[in-house]
Amino acid sequence: MNNGRSKLLLFAALQLWLAAGACAAELAAVVSSDYAPYSEACSAFAGALNGTPDIYDASSPSFSVPYDLRYVATFGARAAALRYPPETRVVYALAPVVLRGQMWYEISLLPSPDKALSAFKALQPGLKRLAVFWNVYPGEYYLEELRGAGRKLGIVIISARLSSPDSFPKRLRHLMGRMDAFWLMPDPALITNTSLMVLGAFSCDNSIPFYAPTRALLERGATAAYAPDLAGAGIVAAMVVSALREGGSPSHVTYPKAELTVNSSLRGKCRWPLSGTSPSRH
């Protein structure tokens, strides 16, 4: 009798433990590694939530995806590419990948097309032809949105898709005289030390503005960057997750707020045709 009662109590305790674990694992954040940008965005995500999510590092040898996740925010491509339970809603940020489907929600690495082009146009009023360099990310969907935004502002978008960074010199020569500026997408396949050196030198030598996907590239010769910040991406991820948990239907692509930063140190030397004088937030 006592033995049967002990088994019953043990079973009840186990059920309570499993229920607590399921509740804790219902919502989680997964970072690709302890790389500082992922940590910063993830911290902002956790701080903006009503409640504390479990946080996992996908680079840890002991990591495995919790089997009972319902909502997860991922930071970095490695975390986004993991296999999650079929019914898990995945909100992914800081990942230069295009994942489409009912359960996937992207926090874009890029600003909204209309605001980006408006920022560039305000900085460079003579901008009428913008070449966009990309390989895989952000895909044709974003390019179509850019074209639509460009038509409203009188800017023709030239899609310059490249197979590798080695293609830059030839494509730049081909576009000479056909573009007023060029914009590099945040596509790791195209961003190397050599390609940045080529783009920076071409931009300065020919006074053709080089718009970069991140402020860090201003030090590599870019003219300006109009880019979301890391904490902002985390906060927007929290907003999308919260909307999903409340039964809402957020957009499958969300654009965080972005900031325009101009390379003032090279502006005089490179004689870029700019009129704006200070950074601005949009």
VOFI-11116 format. One record per residue (C-alpha): residue in one letter; z, x, y; residue number from 1. Coordinates in Angstrom, 1 decimal, always signed. Layout:
REC|res|up|east|north|n
REC|A|Z|X|Y|NUM
...
//
This chain:
REC|res|up|east|north|n
REC|M|+0.0|+0.0|+0.0|1
REC|N|+1.0|+2.8|+2.4|2
REC|N|-2.1|+4.7|+1.4|3
REC|G|-4.3|+1.7|+2.1|4
REC|R|-2.7|+1.2|+5.5|5
REC|S|-3.1|+4.9|+6.3|6
REC|K|-6.8|+4.7|+5.6|7
REC|L|-7.1|+1.6|+7.7|8
REC|L|-5.3|+3.3|+10.7|9
REC|L|-7.5|+6.4|+10.2|10
REC|F|-10.6|+4.3|+10.2|11
REC|A|-9.5|+2.5|+13.4|12
REC|A|-8.8|+5.8|+15.1|13
REC|L|-12.2|+7.1|+14.1|14
REC|Q|-13.9|+4.0|+15.5|15
REC|L|-12.1|+4.4|+18.8|16
REC|W|-13.0|+8.1|+18.9|17
REC|L|-16.7|+7.3|+18.2|18
REC|A|-16.6|+4.6|+20.9|19
REC|A|-15.2|+6.9|+23.4|20
REC|G|-17.7|+9.6|+22.6|21
REC|A|-20.6|+7.1|+22.9|22
REC|C|-19.3|+6.0|+26.2|23
REC|A|-19.1|+9.6|+27.5|24
REC|A|-22.5|+10.4|+26.2|25
REC|E|-24.2|+7.3|+27.5|26
REC|L|-25.0|+9.2|+30.7|27
REC|A|-25.6|+13.0|+30.9|28
REC|A|-27.3|+15.7|+32.9|29
REC|V|-29.1|+18.5|+31.1|30
REC|V|-30.0|+21.8|+32.9|31
REC|S|-32.6|+24.2|+31.5|32
REC|S|-30.3|+27.2|+32.1|33
REC|D|-27.6|+28.4|+34.5|34
REC|Y|-30.3|+29.3|+37.0|35
REC|A|-28.9|+28.7|+40.5|36
REC|P|-31.4|+26.0|+41.7|37
REC|Y|-30.8|+23.9|+38.6|38
REC|S|-27.0|+24.2|+39.1|39
REC|E|-27.3|+23.2|+42.7|40
REC|A|-29.4|+20.2|+42.1|41
REC|C|-27.2|+19.1|+39.1|42
REC|S|-24.0|+19.5|+41.2|43
REC|A|-25.6|+17.3|+43.9|44
REC|F|-26.6|+14.8|+41.2|45
REC|A|-23.1|+14.6|+39.8|46
REC|G|-21.5|+14.3|+43.2|47
REC|A|-23.7|+11.4|+44.2|48
REC|L|-23.0|+9.3|+41.1|49
REC|N|-20.3|+6.7|+40.7|50
REC|G|-18.7|+8.4|+37.8|51
REC|T|-18.9|+11.9|+36.2|52
REC|P|-21.7|+12.6|+33.7|53
REC|D|-21.5|+14.9|+30.8|54
REC|I|-23.3|+18.1|+31.7|55
REC|Y|-25.2|+20.2|+29.1|56
REC|D|-27.0|+23.6|+29.3|57
REC|A|-30.1|+23.5|+27.1|58
REC|S|-30.1|+27.3|+26.9|59
REC|S|-26.8|+27.4|+25.1|60
REC|P|-27.2|+28.2|+21.3|61
REC|S|-24.8|+25.4|+20.5|62
REC|F|-26.6|+22.7|+22.5|63
REC|S|-28.1|+19.6|+20.8|64
REC|V|-29.2|+16.4|+22.4|65
REC|P|-26.5|+13.7|+22.0|66
REC|Y|-27.8|+11.0|+19.7|67
REC|D|-26.5|+8.0|+21.8|68
REC|L|-27.8|+8.8|+25.3|69
REC|R|-29.1|+5.9|+27.3|70
REC|Y|-29.7|+7.7|+30.6|71
REC|V|-30.2|+11.4|+31.3|72
REC|A|-31.1|+13.5|+34.3|73
REC|T|-32.8|+16.8|+33.5|74
REC|F|-33.3|+19.8|+35.8|75
REC|G|-36.0|+22.3|+34.9|76
REC|A|-39.0|+22.1|+32.5|77
REC|R|-37.2|+23.2|+29.4|78
REC|A|-34.7|+20.3|+29.7|79
REC|A|-37.4|+17.8|+30.5|80
REC|A|-39.4|+18.8|+27.4|81
REC|L|-36.6|+18.1|+24.9|82
REC|R|-36.8|+15.3|+22.5|83
REC|Y|-34.5|+12.5|+23.5|84
REC|P|-33.6|+9.3|+21.6|85
REC|P|-36.4|+6.8|+21.8|86
REC|E|-34.6|+4.4|+24.2|87
REC|T|-33.3|+7.0|+26.6|88
REC|R|-34.3|+6.7|+30.2|89
REC|V|-35.2|+10.2|+31.4|90
REC|V|-35.1|+11.1|+35.1|91
REC|Y|-36.5|+14.6|+35.5|92
REC|A|-36.4|+16.9|+38.5|93
REC|L|-37.4|+20.5|+39.3|94
REC|A|-40.0|+20.5|+36.5|95
REC|P|-43.7|+21.2|+37.2|96
REC|V|-44.8|+18.9|+34.4|97
REC|V|-46.3|+15.4|+34.3|98
REC|L|-44.6|+13.1|+31.8|99
REC|R|-45.7|+9.5|+31.8|100
REC|G|-44.4|+6.5|+30.0|101
REC|Q|-42.0|+3.6|+30.4|102
REC|M|-38.9|+5.8|+29.8|103
REC|W|-39.8|+8.6|+32.2|104
REC|Y|-39.0|+8.9|+35.9|105
REC|E|-40.1|+11.9|+37.9|106
REC|I|-38.4|+13.3|+41.0|107
REC|S|-41.4|+15.1|+42.4|108
REC|L|-41.4|+18.8|+43.3|109
REC|L|-43.7|+17.7|+46.1|110
REC|P|-43.3|+15.6|+49.2|111
REC|S|-45.0|+12.2|+49.6|112
REC|P|-48.7|+12.7|+50.3|113
REC|D|-48.7|+10.7|+53.6|114
REC|K|-45.7|+12.5|+55.0|115
REC|A|-47.0|+16.0|+53.9|116
REC|L|-50.4|+15.5|+55.5|117
REC|S|-48.8|+14.0|+58.7|118
REC|A|-46.6|+17.1|+59.0|119
REC|F|-49.5|+19.5|+58.5|120
REC|K|-51.7|+17.5|+61.0|121
REC|A|-48.9|+17.6|+63.6|122
REC|L|-48.6|+21.4|+63.1|123
REC|Q|-52.4|+21.9|+63.0|124
REC|P|-54.1|+19.2|+65.0|125
REC|G|-57.6|+20.6|+64.1|126
REC|L|-57.0|+20.1|+60.4|127
REC|K|-59.9|+18.2|+58.9|128
REC|R|-60.5|+19.9|+55.5|129
REC|L|-57.6|+20.9|+53.3|130
REC|A|-58.1|+22.7|+50.0|131
REC|V|-55.5|+22.1|+47.4|132
REC|F|-55.0|+24.8|+44.7|133
REC|W|-53.6|+23.6|+41.4|134
REC|N|-53.9|+24.1|+37.6|135
REC|V|-52.0|+21.4|+35.7|136
REC|Y|-49.3|+20.2|+38.0|137
REC|P|-49.2|+17.7|+39.8|138
REC|G|-52.3|+16.2|+38.2|139
REC|E|-55.0|+13.9|+39.4|140
REC|Y|-52.6|+11.1|+40.2|141
REC|Y|-51.2|+13.1|+43.1|142
REC|L|-54.6|+14.2|+44.2|143
REC|E|-55.8|+10.6|+44.4|144
REC|E|-52.8|+9.7|+46.6|145
REC|L|-53.5|+12.7|+48.8|146
REC|R|-57.1|+11.6|+49.2|147
REC|G|-56.0|+8.1|+50.2|148
REC|A|-53.5|+9.5|+52.7|149
REC|G|-56.2|+11.9|+54.0|150
REC|R|-58.6|+9.1|+54.7|151
REC|K|-56.1|+7.5|+57.1|152
REC|L|-55.7|+10.8|+59.0|153
REC|G|-59.2|+12.0|+58.9|154
REC|I|-58.5|+14.8|+56.5|155
REC|V|-60.8|+15.6|+53.6|156
REC|I|-59.0|+16.8|+50.5|157
REC|I|-60.8|+19.5|+48.5|158
REC|S|-59.5|+19.7|+45.0|159
REC|A|-59.6|+23.4|+44.0|160
REC|R|-58.4|+23.4|+40.4|161
REC|L|-58.2|+26.9|+38.9|162
REC|S|-57.9|+28.1|+35.4|163
REC|S|-55.9|+31.2|+36.2|164
REC|P|-54.6|+33.2|+39.2|165
REC|D|-57.5|+35.6|+38.7|166
REC|S|-59.8|+32.9|+40.1|167
REC|F|-58.3|+33.0|+43.6|168
REC|P|-60.5|+35.7|+45.2|169
REC|K|-63.8|+34.1|+44.1|170
REC|R|-62.7|+30.6|+45.0|171
REC|L|-61.4|+31.7|+48.4|172
REC|R|-64.7|+33.3|+49.2|173
REC|H|-66.5|+30.1|+48.1|174
REC|L|-64.3|+28.0|+50.4|175
REC|M|-64.7|+30.2|+53.4|176
REC|G|-66.1|+28.1|+56.2|177
REC|R|-65.5|+24.9|+54.2|178
REC|M|-61.8|+24.6|+54.7|179
REC|D|-59.4|+24.6|+57.7|180
REC|A|-56.3|+25.3|+55.6|181
REC|F|-55.2|+25.5|+52.0|182
REC|W|-52.1|+24.2|+50.2|183
REC|L|-50.7|+25.8|+47.0|184
REC|M|-49.1|+23.4|+44.6|185
REC|P|-45.8|+24.4|+42.8|186
REC|D|-47.7|+25.3|+39.6|187
REC|P|-46.2|+28.3|+37.8|188
REC|A|-49.5|+29.1|+36.2|189
REC|L|-50.9|+30.1|+39.6|190
REC|I|-47.9|+31.7|+41.3|191
REC|T|-47.7|+35.5|+40.6|192
REC|N|-47.0|+38.5|+42.8|193
REC|T|-50.7|+39.3|+42.9|194
REC|S|-51.9|+35.8|+43.7|195
REC|L|-49.4|+35.5|+46.6|196
REC|M|-50.5|+38.8|+48.0|197
REC|V|-54.1|+37.7|+47.8|198
REC|L|-53.4|+34.3|+49.5|199
REC|G|-51.2|+35.8|+52.2|200
REC|A|-53.7|+38.5|+53.1|201
REC|F|-56.7|+36.1|+53.1|202
REC|S|-54.7|+33.6|+55.3|203
REC|C|-53.7|+36.2|+57.9|204
REC|D|-57.0|+38.1|+58.0|205
REC|N|-59.0|+34.9|+58.5|206
REC|S|-56.5|+32.9|+60.5|207
REC|I|-56.6|+30.1|+57.9|208
REC|P|-53.1|+28.5|+57.4|209
REC|F|-51.6|+28.8|+54.0|210
REC|Y|-49.2|+25.9|+53.2|211
REC|A|-46.7|+26.8|+50.5|212
REC|P|-44.7|+24.7|+48.0|213
REC|T|-41.4|+26.3|+48.9|214
REC|R|-39.7|+28.0|+51.9|215
REC|A|-39.2|+31.2|+49.8|216
REC|L|-42.9|+31.9|+50.0|217
REC|L|-42.8|+32.3|+53.8|218
REC|E|-41.6|+35.8|+53.1|219
REC|R|-44.8|+36.4|+51.1|220
REC|G|-47.1|+35.5|+53.9|221
REC|A|-47.3|+31.7|+53.9|222
REC|T|-47.9|+30.0|+57.2|223
REC|A|-45.5|+27.1|+56.6|224
REC|A|-43.8|+25.1|+53.9|225
REC|Y|-43.1|+21.4|+53.7|226
REC|A|-40.8|+21.0|+50.7|227
REC|P|-37.9|+19.1|+49.4|228
REC|D|-34.5|+20.8|+49.1|229
REC|L|-32.7|+21.3|+45.8|230
REC|A|-29.6|+19.2|+46.7|231
REC|G|-31.9|+16.4|+47.9|232
REC|A|-33.7|+16.3|+44.6|233
REC|G|-30.3|+15.9|+42.8|234
REC|I|-29.2|+13.1|+45.1|235
REC|V|-32.5|+11.2|+44.6|236
REC|A|-32.1|+11.6|+40.8|237
REC|A|-28.7|+10.0|+41.1|238
REC|M|-30.1|+7.1|+43.1|239
REC|V|-32.8|+6.5|+40.4|240
REC|V|-30.3|+6.7|+37.5|241
REC|S|-28.0|+4.3|+39.3|242
REC|A|-30.8|+1.9|+39.9|243
REC|L|-31.7|+2.0|+36.2|244
REC|R|-28.1|+1.4|+35.1|245
REC|E|-27.9|-1.6|+37.4|246
REC|G|-31.0|-3.1|+35.8|247
REC|G|-33.4|-2.1|+38.6|248
REC|S|-37.0|-1.0|+38.3|249
REC|P|-37.4|+2.2|+40.4|250
REC|S|-40.8|+3.8|+40.8|251
REC|H|-41.9|+6.2|+38.0|252
REC|V|-42.5|+8.9|+40.7|253
REC|T|-40.0|+9.4|+43.6|254
REC|Y|-40.5|+11.8|+46.5|255
REC|P|-37.4|+13.4|+48.0|256
REC|K|-37.1|+14.0|+51.7|257
REC|A|-38.8|+17.2|+52.8|258
REC|E|-38.4|+19.8|+55.6|259
REC|L|-41.2|+21.6|+57.5|260
REC|T|-40.5|+25.3|+58.1|261
REC|V|-42.9|+27.5|+60.0|262
REC|N|-43.4|+31.3|+59.6|263
REC|S|-42.7|+32.3|+63.2|264
REC|S|-42.6|+36.1|+62.4|265
REC|L|-46.3|+36.2|+61.4|266
REC|R|-47.6|+33.5|+63.7|267
REC|G|-48.7|+35.8|+66.5|268
REC|K|-50.2|+38.4|+64.2|269
REC|C|-52.2|+36.0|+62.1|270
REC|R|-53.3|+33.8|+65.0|271
REC|W|-53.1|+30.6|+63.0|272
REC|P|-54.4|+27.5|+64.9|273
REC|L|-51.0|+25.8|+65.2|274
REC|S|-49.5|+23.8|+68.0|275
REC|G|-46.1|+22.7|+66.6|276
REC|T|-43.2|+24.9|+67.8|277
REC|S|-40.2|+24.1|+65.6|278
REC|P|-39.3|+23.0|+62.1|279
REC|S|-38.8|+19.3|+61.5|280
REC|R|-37.4|+16.9|+58.9|281
REC|H|-39.4|+14.0|+57.5|282
//
